[in-house]
Amino acid sequence: MIDAILRGAAEPPHDCPLCPRLHDFVAEWRAKEPGWFNGPVPTFLPASDDASVRLLIIGLAPGLRGANRTGRPFTGDYAGDLLYRTLKSFGFARGEFLARPDDSLELIDTAITNAVRCVPPANKPESSEINTCRGFLSATVGRFPNLRAIVTLGAIAHQSTIRALGGRVAAHPFKHGAATEIGGVSVFSSYHCSRYNTNTGVLTEEMFVGVFANVARFLGRNV
């Protein structure tokens, strides 16, 4: 069963058993909050087909009261406010973001996913969980035939992405604002747009916008 789940699938099943700690944690929250999504959060896709996706954004994992509650990446907590506002400003999204999955927000030539699909306790996935979930990440990257750019949000997402692309982390280290190329895809790295990072000044809005300005220029969009 486990081999069948992992074999080339881009999305895990809702009751994915591959990481026992995460599975049990999600199950606890299903009992506490049965109205929440409480499962591996699927990739947020544009209305058009996979061939339209040129930009993929990769975060760390769903937030407990954010994507784990709503079922859409970066929806329901502060990180989405900054991310989707920035995407809209560069034409990678349109519509109104109301921090719920039934708003009018749409992605344009862009997809958003997480390196780890299930919410981890204390927002800290273990190395084994990151490694296990990389099978889904690799399949997600591979589903987009015209992918040209990836934005990684935070060091863990960056490192898992580099490995998913077949690269060595030492050869492509994480650094905010940096860009590297692997197999025809350019990877742009940013600090995660979490409330903690913005409140402590690790990441300012100007710094975050600057990363996406570089991506927009790379993809030939007017900035």
Secondary structure, DSSP 8 states (H G I E B T S, - for coil): -HHHHHSS-SS--TT--SSHHHHHHHHHHHHH-TTS--S----B--SS-GGG--EEEEES---TTTHHHHSSTT-SSHHHHHHHHHHHHTTSEES---SSTTSS-EESSEEEEESS-S--GGG---HHHHHHHHHHHHHHHHT-TT--EEEEESHHHHHHHHHHTT--GGGS---TT-EEEETTEEEEEE----HHHHHTTSS-HHHHHHHHHHHHHHTT---
